[in-house]
Amino acid sequence: MKRLAIPPAAIAERKNLLLASWKACRGKRRRPAVAHFLADLDRNIDHLADAIRRGSAPQGVSSRFVIHDPKRRVIHAACLADRILHHAILNLAEPRFEAMLVDSCYACRPGKGVHAAVAAVQRGLRRWPWFVQVDVDAYFPSIRHELLLDLLARRFKGADFLALLARILRVGATAGPGRGLPIGALTSQHFANAFLDSADRLVLARAGCGGHVRYMDDLFWGCASRAAAEDSLAALDAHLREAKGLALKARPRIARSREGARFCGFRVRQGVILPGARKMARFRAAMMRIDALHRAGLVDEADCQRAWAVHRSALHGAASQGLRRRLLATLGYDGEPGGLSA
């Protein structure tokens, strides 16, 4: 694959930075930091462009907070200028990142996503009699910058651009110097996808294996036999340890496909996809909040309908109609809010 050259001057072009600003600020214009930036957009864009050309970007300022979704995750939200920088880079670099990946990698990619990944897992369960399911232990904190930069240097060229990527990695190190990507950064999503591409290709090349699906660091693949499953798992484990400095979580799963799998919060069977318990608990809590606001007169029917549709979309592709109807019945509704069908 021919390496792509992206000069910093192209990143700093006004048209590119304006597009990046629109992407970074979309839906957030009422936030104080965003409103302040947009109030003097021309000057702020000029300052960012100068920093990119001088080699002083990114600023490296971020806010840190913890979420539980369901496990504890530390999120590092980059400052607005750095988020705009990340979008400006990806405006030009995303096609090359896309070209690096196999089709069965589903996270943070146009036209893919969680629901497509879950549907692909079901297809794998139907086609293959056995499957393997694994995920990487502490994936984002464990990524070694020198290995990632070596990978990026084989796909992009230009000392200034590679130095910019190295600075982004350095200011975002979350597990000590030279290690870790910040969860929540746009660049981290693409870096993390690319870092495991060799693992995807290794699994796809193994005899008796197919139906591969990866959603960030969660991997699933089908196998013709238990022996093929054990062989491919051993090969993947060795590759990750030796080539990537990563380790799989304990107790990877090898099972017959008829037993089904849990993937991305869904219970996937050969004949049906069901939402997991945590996903339904979140949905139930959201519906009760919407109902309370609606009854208090704080939201109108249109707002209620939009909120319902947003939360219902998380269950897309899953057999959840009966669960939704029972929940609505407990809230006193004959149908879904806003006239949406159950």
Rosetta blueprint (number, residue, H / E / L):
1 M L
2 K L
3 R L
4 L E
5 A E
6 I L
7 P L
8 P H
9 A H
10 A H
11 I H
12 A L
13 E L
14 R H
15 K H
16 N H
17 L H
18 L H
19 L H
20 A H
21 S H
22 W H
23 K H
24 A H
25 C H
26 R L
27 G L
28 K L
29 R L
30 R L
31 R L
32 P H
33 A H
34 V H
35 A H
36 H H
37 F H
38 L H
39 A H
40 D L
41 L H
42 D H
43 R H
44 N H
45 I H
46 D H
47 H H
48 L H
49 A H
50 D H
51 A H
52 I H
53 R H
54 R H
55 G L
56 S L
57 A L
58 P L
59 Q L
60 G L
61 V L
62 S E
63 S E
64 R E
65 F E
66 V E
67 I E
68 H E
69 D L
70 P L
71 K L
72 R E
73 R E
74 V E
75 I E
76 H E
77 A E
78 A E
79 C L
80 L H
81 A H
82 D H
83 R H
84 I H
85 L H
86 H H
87 H H
88 A H
89 I H
90 L H
91 N H
92 L H
93 A H
94 E H
95 P H
96 R H
97 F H
98 E H
99 A H
100 M H
101 L L
102 V L
103 D L
104 S L
105 C E
106 Y L
107 A L
108 C L
109 R L
110 P L
111 G L
112 K L
113 G L
114 V H
115 H H
116 A H
117 A H
118 V H
119 A H
120 A H
121 V H
122 Q H
123 R H
124 G H
125 L H
126 R H
127 R H
128 W L
129 P L
130 W E
131 F E
132 V E
133 Q E
134 V E
135 D E
136 V E
137 D L
138 A L
139 Y H
140 F H
141 P H
142 S H
143 I L
144 R E
145 H H
146 E H
147 L H
148 L H
149 L H
150 D H
151 L H
152 L H
153 A H
154 R L
155 R L
156 F E
157 K E
158 G L
159 A H
160 D H
161 F H
162 L H
163 A H
164 L H
165 L H
166 A H
167 R H
168 I H
169 L H
170 R H
171 V H
172 G L
173 A L
174 T L
175 A L
176 G L
177 P L
178 G L
179 R E
180 G L
181 L L
182 P L
183 I E
184 G L
185 A L
186 L H
187 T H
188 S H
189 Q H
190 H H
191 F H
192 A H
193 N H
194 A H
195 F H
196 L L
197 D H
198 S H
199 A H
200 D H
201 R H
202 L H
203 V H
204 L H
205 A H
206 R L
207 A L
208 G L
209 C E
210 G E
211 G E
212 H E
213 V E
214 R E
215 Y E
216 M L
217 D L
218 D E
219 L E
220 F E
221 W E
222 G E
223 C E
224 A L
225 S L
226 R H
227 A H
228 A H
229 A H
230 E H
231 D H
232 S H
233 L H
234 A H
235 A H
236 L H
237 D H
238 A H
239 H H
240 L H
241 R H
242 E H
243 A H
244 K H
245 G L
246 L L
247 A L
248 L E
249 K L
250 A L
251 R L
252 P L
253 R E
254 I E
255 A E
256 R E
257 S H
258 R H
259 E H
260 G L
261 A E
262 R E
263 F E
264 C L
265 G L
266 F E
267 R E
268 V E
269 R L
270 Q L
271 G L
272 V L
273 I E
274 L E
275 P E
276 G L
277 A H
278 R H
279 K H
280 M H
281 A H
282 R H
283 F H
284 R H
285 A H
286 A H
287 M H
288 M H
289 R H
290 I H
291 D H
292 A H
293 L H
294 H H
295 R H
296 A L
297 G L
298 L L
299 V L
300 D L
301 E H
302 A H
303 D H
304 C H
305 Q H
306 R H
307 A H
308 W H
309 A H
310 V H
311 H H
312 R H
313 S H
314 A H
315 L H
316 H L
317 G L
318 A L
319 A L
320 S L
321 Q H
322 G H
323 L H
324 R H
325 R H
326 R H
327 L H
328 L H
329 A H
330 T H
331 L H
332 G L
333 Y L
334 D L
335 G L
336 E L
337 P H
338 G H
339 G H
340 L L
341 S L
342 A L
